[in-house]
Amino acid sequence: MEVVGSDKGHVGTVDKYDGKDIKLTKSDSAAGGQHHLIPSSWVGTLNGNTVILNKTAREAMAEWKVSDRPEGDAKN
C-alpha cells in the first residue's frame, strides 16, 4: 500500500502496521535502505490502496523516525 503526503508526493510503502505506527519498507526508493516509522495520527484518509497523510511528503520525511532495530526489540 502506497503512502503519499497531502501534496500527493510519494512517502513510502507500508510494510507493517501495529495499531500505533506505520512501518515503511526499507526497499522503497524514498527509504534509503532503512525502515521508517510514521504515527497513525498522520493519516488523513485512505483512497483505495493509498494512504494519504495530513502532512506533505516533505514534512513527513523530515519528521519520520528511523527504525532498523530487530523485531521484538523494544529499545529506543
Buried (B, 14 or more C-beta within 10 A) or exposed (E): EBBBBBEEBBBBBBBEEEEEBBBBBBEBEBBEEEBBBBEEEBBEEEEEEEBBBEBBBEBBBEEBEEBEEEEEEEEE
